[in-house]
Amino acid sequence: MGIQDIIEGKKQWRAHTARVKTLPPDYRIVYQEMQKYFFKVGPVDLPDGPLLPGIVDFFEEGVAAGKGVLELIGADVAAFCDDLIKDSRTYADVYQESVNTASGTTEK
């Protein structure tokens, strides 16, 4: 990863956070909680992947339709997040693989 890649990544992240700031307060709060959750357990490709920008797109469509954030995702935000990443490789998977390898047991 070169310096140009880092600079481009920062530009993209700043543009992303600027989009988040334009969301209504209830959407912003839910987005920030989802982001924290994903950074703890989320997919390995989270920083470079389409998940976070896709959520912002989804939220912007909800705002345009005049819906509340909980109307879009439901009352259980964690379940919604888990559903989004159910087929993705997570840091928990990486950790479990390292523990299995270290102990000499591998799952088949």
C-alpha positions in Angstrom: 0.0 0.0 0.0 1.6 3.2 -1.2 1.1 6.8 0.1 -1.3 7.5 -2.8 -3.5 4.6 -1.6 -3.5 6.0 1.9 -4.4 9.5 0.7 -7.2 8.2 -1.5 -8.5 6.1 1.3 -8.6 9.1 3.6 -10.5 11.2 1.0 -13.0 8.4 0.6 -13.5 8.1 4.3 -14.0 11.8 4.7 -16.6 11.9 2.0 -18.3 9.0 3.6 -18.4 10.7 7.0 -19.7 13.9 5.4 -22.6 11.9 4.0 -23.3 10.4 7.4 -23.4 13.9 8.9 -26.2 14.9 6.5 -28.5 12.2 7.9 -31.2 13.1 10.4 -30.1 12.7 14.1 -31.9 9.3 14.7 -30.3 7.8 11.5 -26.9 9.1 12.6 -27.2 7.6 16.0 -28.2 4.2 14.7 -25.5 4.4 12.0 -22.8 5.2 14.6 -23.9 2.3 16.8 -23.9 0.0 13.8 -20.4 1.2 12.8 -19.1 0.5 16.4 -20.6 -3.0 16.2 -19.1 -3.7 12.9 -15.7 -2.5 13.9 -15.8 -4.9 16.9 -17.0 -8.0 15.2 -17.6 -7.1 11.6 -16.2 -8.4 8.4 -12.5 -8.5 7.7 -13.1 -6.4 4.5 -15.0 -3.7 6.3 -12.6 -0.8 5.7 -12.5 -1.4 1.9 -15.8 -3.1 1.4 -19.2 -1.8 0.3 -21.0 -2.4 3.6 -20.8 1.0 5.3 -21.4 3.0 2.1 -24.3 0.7 1.3 -25.9 1.3 4.7 -25.6 5.1 4.1 -27.3 4.6 0.7 -30.1 2.6 2.3 -30.5 5.2 5.0 -30.6 8.1 2.5 -33.4 6.2 0.6 -35.3 5.8 3.9 -35.0 9.5 4.6 -36.2 10.3 1.1 -39.2 8.0 1.6 -40.0 9.8 4.9 -39.5 6.6 7.0 -38.0 6.4 10.5 -34.8 4.5 10.9 -36.4 1.8 13.0 -39.1 1.3 10.3 -36.3 0.4 7.9 -34.2 -1.9 10.1 -36.5 -3.0 12.9 -36.2 -2.6 16.6 -33.3 -5.1 17.0 -30.4 -3.3 15.5 -27.9 -6.0 16.4 -30.0 -8.6 14.6 -30.1 -6.4 11.6 -26.3 -6.0 11.7 -25.8 -9.8 12.2 -28.0 -10.5 9.2 -25.9 -8.1 7.0 -22.7 -9.9 7.8 -23.9 -13.5 8.1 -22.1 -14.7 5.0 -18.9 -12.6 5.6 -15.7 -13.7 7.2 -15.4 -11.9 10.5 -12.6 -11.2 13.0 -14.2 -13.7 15.3 -13.8 -16.3 12.5 -10.1 -15.4 12.1 -9.6 -15.6 15.9 -11.3 -19.0 16.1 -9.2 -20.3 13.2 -6.0 -19.1 15.0 -7.1 -20.8 18.2 -7.9 -24.1 16.4 -4.6 -24.0 14.6 -2.6 -23.2 17.8 -4.3 -26.0 19.7 -3.7 -28.5 16.9 -7.4 -29.0 16.2 -9.0 -28.0 13.0 -12.6 -28.2 12.1 -13.6 -29.9 8.9 
